[in-house]
Amino acid sequence: MTQAGALYRGMSASEFNALVRREFSRRLKEARVAAGFRSAAEFARTMGIGEARYRHWERGYALPDVEFVAVPLCPTLRLKPSDLFPMAERTWWESRSEPEPVKRDWLEIDEAAPECR
């Protein structure tokens, strides 16, 4: 069972999907308004998509493709995808740790013993 499924035991897949769509649509509309887009039509034009398509997302009838959410939707709204999707844990880039810096032993040796240059 997925983590999301474990959090919502007893809920059917269709109930869970409806919950995700409903919450996504609420968050999307709030983000659009907060970003200064007064109408769904204005935002759809800015995003280069049809108004009907966008309204389906905002009304919870459908979800956009993940690629569209990541780029260009979220940058336009100044959000992370996890801000729009309910039940999101951490996004893959938030969970990645930064690579450890390369240890430069030669630099430490060089500084400790200038005569070795």
N, CA, C and O of each residue as an XYZ file, in Angstrom:
468
protein
N       0.843     -1.184      0.000
C       0.000      0.000      0.000
C       0.884      1.243      0.000
O       1.899      1.286      0.696
N       0.506      2.242     -0.771
C       1.285      3.474     -0.838
C       1.161      4.243      0.468
O       0.297      3.956      1.297
N       2.056      5.242      0.637
C       1.991      6.062      1.842
C       0.664      6.806      1.903
O       0.040      6.892      2.961
N       0.237      7.343      0.767
C      -1.038      8.062      0.744
C      -2.174      7.117      1.105
O      -3.081      7.480      1.854
N      -2.120      5.895      0.563
C      -3.152      4.916      0.871
C      -3.155      4.556      2.344
O      -4.215      4.355      2.937
N      -1.972      4.474      2.938
C      -1.880      4.157      4.356
C      -2.485      5.274      5.200
O      -3.039      5.013      6.268
N      -2.383      6.519      4.729
C      -2.929      7.646      5.475
C      -4.449      7.696      5.398
O      -5.099      8.239      6.291
N      -5.012      7.137      4.345
C      -6.449      7.233      4.126
C      -7.081      5.857      4.005
O      -7.855      5.600      3.082
N      -6.753      4.982      4.929
C      -7.316      3.633      4.920
C      -8.823      3.690      5.028
O      -9.389      4.557      5.694
N      -9.448      2.764      4.369
C     -10.890      2.726      4.393
C     -11.519      3.559      3.292
O     -12.732      3.510      3.089
N     -10.707      4.318      2.583
C     -11.192      5.157      1.495
C     -10.941      4.413      0.189
O      -9.845      3.893     -0.023
N     -11.922      4.355     -0.675
C     -11.719      3.703     -1.968
C     -10.826      4.576     -2.845
O     -10.625      5.758     -2.568
N     -10.303      3.983     -3.890
C      -9.444      4.737     -4.813
C     -10.205      5.904     -5.428
O      -9.649      6.993     -5.568
N     -11.454      5.700     -5.794
C     -12.230      6.791     -6.393
C     -12.508      7.898     -5.378
O     -12.506      9.076     -5.736
N     -12.747      7.535     -4.119
C     -12.942      8.548     -3.077
C     -11.658      9.338     -2.849
O     -11.684     10.559     -2.692
N     -10.544      8.627     -2.833
C      -9.247      9.280     -2.641
C      -8.953     10.223     -3.810
O      -8.516     11.354     -3.595
N      -9.190      9.768     -5.047
C      -8.949     10.610     -6.216
C      -9.840     11.848     -6.196
O      -9.392     12.938     -6.551
N     -11.089     11.690     -5.787
C     -11.997     12.833     -5.691
C     -11.508     13.827     -4.642
O     -11.590     15.039     -4.842
N     -11.007     13.318     -3.539
C     -10.453     14.180     -2.493
C      -9.256     14.969     -3.010
O      -9.144     16.170     -2.762
N      -8.367     14.298     -3.723
C      -7.187     14.967     -4.277
C      -7.609     16.047     -5.264
O      -7.103     17.168     -5.206
N      -8.539     15.723     -6.177
C      -8.994     16.719     -7.158
C      -9.655     17.916     -6.479
O      -9.407     19.063     -6.850
N     -10.489     17.645     -5.493
C     -11.199     18.721     -4.783
C     -10.212     19.651     -4.066
O     -10.330     20.874     -4.147
N      -9.247     19.065     -3.372
C      -8.274     19.875     -2.635
C      -7.335     20.612     -3.590
O      -6.998     21.772     -3.354
N      -6.910     19.946     -4.667
C      -6.063     20.599     -5.666
C      -6.784     21.808     -6.249
O      -6.190     22.877     -6.385
N      -8.055     21.648     -6.594
C      -8.801     22.739     -7.219
C      -8.932     23.927     -6.265
O      -8.817     25.077     -6.688
N      -9.166     23.659     -5.003
C      -9.269     24.742     -4.017
C      -7.948     25.487     -3.899
O      -7.916     26.718     -3.900
N      -6.869     24.739     -3.798
C      -5.547     25.358     -3.657
C      -5.150     26.120     -4.923
O      -4.535     27.184     -4.850
N      -5.505     25.569     -6.075
C      -5.174     26.220     -7.338
C      -5.868     27.577     -7.447
O      -5.238     28.572     -7.807
N      -7.152     27.617     -7.140
C      -7.896     28.883     -7.224
C      -7.336     29.899     -6.232
O      -7.154     31.066     -6.578
N      -7.063     29.467     -5.008
C      -6.478     30.369     -4.010
C      -5.132     30.919     -4.487
O      -4.851     32.106     -4.319
N      -4.307     30.063     -5.077
C      -2.995     30.488     -5.562
C      -3.130     31.455     -6.733
O      -2.386     32.431     -6.825
N      -4.073     31.187     -7.622
C      -4.294     32.078     -8.776
C      -4.680     33.468     -8.302
O      -4.119     34.462     -8.764
N      -5.631     33.543     -7.385
C      -6.090     34.830     -6.873
C      -4.955     35.537     -6.115
O      -4.758     36.742     -6.271
N      -4.220     34.790     -5.303
C      -3.103     35.368     -4.545
C      -2.008     35.897     -5.466
O      -1.308     36.848     -5.119
N      -1.860     35.285     -6.639
C      -0.847     35.721     -7.600
C      -1.308     36.942     -8.408
O      -0.549     37.478     -9.214
N      -2.559     37.378     -8.186
C      -3.040     38.584     -8.842
C      -3.850     38.373    -10.109
O      -4.170     39.334    -10.809
N      -4.181     37.133    -10.408
C      -5.013     36.839    -11.574
C      -6.471     36.855    -11.121
O      -6.907     35.989    -10.364
N      -7.215     37.852    -11.594
C      -8.586     38.034    -11.123
C      -9.550     36.998    -11.685
O     -10.537     36.650    -11.037
N      -9.269     36.504    -12.884
C     -10.204     35.550    -13.488
C      -9.470     34.316    -13.986
O      -8.273     34.343    -14.274
N     -10.229     33.239    -14.076
C      -9.688     31.993    -14.620
C      -9.309     32.189    -16.084
O      -8.312     31.639    -16.553
N     -10.109     32.973    -16.802
C      -9.835     33.219    -18.227
C      -8.505     33.935    -18.413
O      -7.726     33.584    -19.299
N      -8.246     34.930    -17.587
C      -6.977     35.675    -17.659
C      -5.796     34.745    -17.393
O      -4.784     34.795    -18.092
N      -5.936     33.902    -16.384
C      -4.847     32.991    -16.047
C      -4.632     31.956    -17.158
O      -3.495     31.642    -17.509
N      -5.723     31.437    -17.700
C      -5.613     30.457    -18.791
C      -4.873     31.069    -19.983
O      -4.016     30.419    -20.581
N      -5.201     32.312    -20.327
C      -4.499     32.981    -21.439
C      -3.014     33.122    -21.131
O      -2.169     32.884    -21.994
N      -2.704     33.506    -19.910
C      -1.302     33.657    -19.507
C      -0.556     32.336    -19.621
O       0.612     32.303    -20.009
N      -1.238     31.247    -19.280
C      -0.603     29.931    -19.323
C      -0.597     29.337    -20.728
O       0.059     28.323    -20.965
N      -1.314     29.952    -21.654
C      -1.348     29.454    -23.030
C      -2.199     28.209    -23.200
O      -1.927     27.379    -24.067
N      -3.226     28.077    -22.375
C      -4.121     26.927    -22.472
C      -5.553     27.431    -22.631
O      -5.841     28.606    -22.402
N      -6.428     26.538    -23.019
C      -7.834     26.897    -23.174
C      -8.496     27.163    -21.842
O      -8.171     26.542    -20.829
N      -9.429     28.096    -21.860
C     -10.139     28.444    -20.631
C     -10.924     27.255    -20.078
O     -10.949     27.038    -18.867
N     -11.558     26.494    -20.951
C     -12.341     25.333    -20.499
C     -11.440     24.306    -19.811
O     -11.807     23.727    -18.789
N     -10.276     24.095    -20.378
C      -9.334     23.141    -19.781
C      -8.946     23.589    -18.376
O      -8.963     22.800    -17.431
N      -8.595     24.872    -18.255
C      -8.204     25.381    -16.942
C      -9.372     25.310    -15.963
O      -9.180     24.931    -14.807
N     -10.566     25.664    -16.397
C     -11.731     25.632    -15.508
C     -12.007     24.211    -14.995
O     -12.470     24.035    -13.868
N     -11.726     23.219    -15.811
C     -11.879     21.832    -15.342
C     -10.965     21.566    -14.155
O     -11.355     20.886    -13.206
N      -9.765     22.093    -14.207
C      -8.829     21.909    -13.093
C      -9.325     22.644    -11.860
O      -9.324     22.096    -10.758
N      -9.748     23.888    -12.050
C     -10.156     24.709    -10.915
C     -11.478     24.236    -10.310
O     -11.762     24.527     -9.148
N     -12.265     23.532    -11.061
C     -13.536     22.999    -10.548
C     -13.404     21.569    -10.031
O     -14.367     21.000     -9.517
N     -12.217     20.992    -10.167
C     -11.979     19.653     -9.640
C     -12.455     18.526    -10.524
O     -12.587     17.394    -10.060
N     -12.719     18.811    -11.805
C     -13.158     17.764    -12.725
C     -11.990     16.944    -13.258
O     -12.156     15.789    -13.650
N     -10.817     17.547    -13.269
C      -9.636     16.877    -13.821
C      -8.392     17.462    -13.169
O      -8.446     18.499    -12.509
N      -7.280     16.782    -13.366
C      -5.982     17.273    -12.901
C      -5.064     17.479    -14.096
O      -5.131     16.720    -15.063
N      -4.212     18.491    -14.044
C      -3.254     18.676    -15.141
C      -2.157     17.620    -15.078
O      -1.966     16.962    -14.055
N      -1.444     17.472    -16.181
C      -0.286     16.581    -16.196
C       0.762     17.093    -15.216
O       0.893     18.299    -15.004
N       1.490     16.183    -14.634
C       2.520     16.541    -13.663
C       3.542     17.496    -14.284
O       3.991     18.437    -13.630
N       3.903     17.256    -15.534
C       4.886     18.114    -16.197
C       4.383     19.550    -16.285
O       5.164     20.492    -16.152
N       3.081     19.720    -16.509
C       2.518     21.065    -16.599
C       2.492     21.729    -15.232
O       2.686     22.940    -15.125
N       2.252     20.945    -14.185
C       2.239     21.499    -12.832
C       3.634     21.996    -12.477
O       3.797     23.107    -11.971
N       4.641     21.163    -12.748
C       6.016     21.532    -12.391
C       6.500     22.729    -13.190
O       7.096     23.652    -12.634
N       6.249     22.719    -14.488
C       6.643     23.815    -15.382
C       5.567     23.895    -16.428
O       5.378     22.904    -17.133
N       4.865     24.947    -16.594
C       5.036     26.308    -16.111
C       4.096     26.739    -14.994
O       4.219     27.865    -14.512
N       3.165     25.898    -14.562
C       2.145     26.328    -13.603
C       2.740     26.838    -12.290
O       2.471     27.970    -11.889
N       3.532     26.023    -11.629
C       4.053     26.410    -10.318
C       4.969     27.632    -10.376
O       4.830     28.513     -9.528
N       5.887     27.731    -11.321
C       6.692     28.955    -11.376
C       5.847     30.215    -11.584
O       6.153     31.267    -11.022
N       4.801     30.109    -12.378
C       3.936     31.271    -12.611
C       3.233     31.688    -11.322
O       3.063     32.879    -11.061
N       2.827     30.707    -10.519
C       2.141     30.989     -9.254
C       3.112     31.153     -8.086
O       2.699     31.445     -6.964
N       4.395     30.965     -8.354
C       5.445     31.049     -7.333
C       5.206     30.047     -6.203
O       5.246     30.381     -5.019
N       4.953     28.790     -6.626
C       4.689     27.699     -5.687
C       5.536     26.480     -6.023
O       6.137     26.399     -7.095
N       5.573     25.541     -5.095
C       6.130     24.221     -5.355
C       4.951     23.302     -5.668
O       3.842     23.559     -5.201
N       5.159     22.245     -6.439
C       4.059     21.310     -6.691
C       3.412     20.789     -5.411
O       2.201     20.574     -5.374
N       4.199     20.585     -4.374
C       3.638     20.072     -3.118
C       2.706     21.076     -2.448
O       1.926     20.703     -1.572
N       2.777     22.351     -2.849
C       1.841     23.343     -2.318
C       0.442     23.147     -2.898
O      -0.551     23.513     -2.270
N       0.364     22.573     -4.089
C      -0.921     22.381     -4.743
C      -1.537     21.014     -4.476
O      -2.757     20.883     -4.384
N      -0.696     20.004     -4.352
C      -1.227     18.655     -4.184
C      -1.378     18.305     -2.718
O      -0.418     18.381     -1.951
N      -2.577     17.924     -2.331
C      -2.772     17.511     -0.945
C      -2.095     16.166     -0.706
O      -1.834     15.400     -1.633
N      -1.829     15.915      0.531
C      -1.230     14.663      0.946
C       0.171     14.453      0.391
O       0.716     13.353      0.493
N       0.755     15.477     -0.187
C       2.112     15.331     -0.715
C       3.074     15.305      0.461
O       2.991     16.125      1.375
N       3.961     14.374      0.416
C       4.992     14.320      1.447
C       5.988     15.409      1.102
O       5.678     16.595      1.213
N       7.157     15.026      0.693
C       8.133     15.993      0.233
C       8.400     15.695     -1.226
O       8.384     14.542     -1.656
N       8.642     16.739     -1.971
C       8.935     16.547     -3.380
C      10.321     15.948     -3.516
O      11.133     16.032     -2.594
N      10.590     15.352     -4.651
C      11.861     14.648     -4.802
C      13.035     15.589     -4.632
O      14.073     15.168     -4.122
N      12.918     16.855     -5.039
C      14.068     17.744     -4.898
C      14.215     18.230     -3.464
O      15.313     18.625     -3.071
N      13.152     18.217     -2.670
C      13.270     18.587     -1.272
C      13.875     17.450     -0.454
O      14.520     17.695      0.566
N      13.674     16.223     -0.889
C      14.162     15.082     -0.129
C      15.613     14.735     -0.466
O      16.277     14.004      0.269
N      16.089     15.271     -1.584
C      17.478     14.990     -1.957
C      18.406     15.787     -1.065
O      18.182     16.974     -0.828
N      19.432     15.148     -0.577
C      20.409     15.886      0.212
C      21.460     16.447     -0.733
O      21.726     15.896     -1.801
N      22.029     17.522     -0.324
C      23.085     18.126     -1.129
C      24.292     17.194     -1.120
O      24.594     16.577     -0.099
N      24.975     17.094     -2.245
C      26.164     16.239     -2.239
C      27.223     16.815     -1.307
O      27.379     18.030     -1.185
N      27.935     15.922     -0.662
C      28.983     16.380      0.234
C      30.103     16.994     -0.587
O      30.416     16.511     -1.676
N      30.706     18.055     -0.072
C      31.797     18.667     -0.822
C      32.961     17.687     -0.958
O      33.232     16.875     -0.074
N      33.615     17.795     -2.063
C      34.766     16.924     -2.306
C      35.882     17.326     -1.364
O      36.254     18.496     -1.279
N      36.405     16.353     -0.667
C      37.512     16.637      0.240
C      38.780     16.760     -0.583
O      39.139     15.858     -1.340
N      39.423     17.842     -0.430
C      40.623     18.110     -1.224
C      41.858     17.945     -0.329
O      42.424     18.921      0.163
N      42.253     16.691     -0.136
C      43.414     16.404      0.704
C      44.651     17.110      0.190
O      45.479     17.567      0.978
N      44.785     17.203     -1.116
C      45.967     17.824     -1.674
C      46.060     19.290     -1.269
O      47.161     19.816     -1.110
N      44.905     19.966     -1.098
C      44.910     21.356     -0.684
C      45.365     21.459      0.762
O      46.145     22.344      1.112
N      44.874     20.548      1.607
C      45.279     20.550      3.012
C      46.776     20.289      3.129
O      47.454     20.937      3.927
N      47.291     19.363      2.356
C      48.724     19.069      2.377
C      49.501     20.268      1.865
O      50.523     20.647      2.437
N      49.015     20.858      0.793
C      49.686     22.001      0.192
C      49.783     23.163      1.174
O      50.821     23.819      1.264
N      48.718     23.415      1.900
C      48.729     24.517      2.885
C      49.582     24.165      4.100
O      50.216     25.044      4.684
N      49.605     22.897      4.484
C      50.367     22.500      5.670
C      51.861     22.449      5.397
O      52.654     22.705      6.303
N      52.260     22.129      4.193
C      53.682     21.982      3.880
C      54.000     22.705      2.570
O      54.085     22.067      1.520
N      54.174     24.022      2.618
C      54.435     24.778      1.396
C      55.669     24.303      0.646
O      55.764     24.486     -0.568
N      56.607     23.701      1.346
C      57.827     23.230      0.677
C      57.564     22.057     -0.264
O      58.434     21.725     -1.070
N      56.410     21.426     -0.190
C      56.090     20.280     -1.038
C      55.567     20.721     -2.396
O      55.216     19.864     -3.207
N      55.500     21.975     -2.673
C      54.934     22.453     -3.938
C      55.792     22.116     -5.100
O      55.453     22.450     -6.236
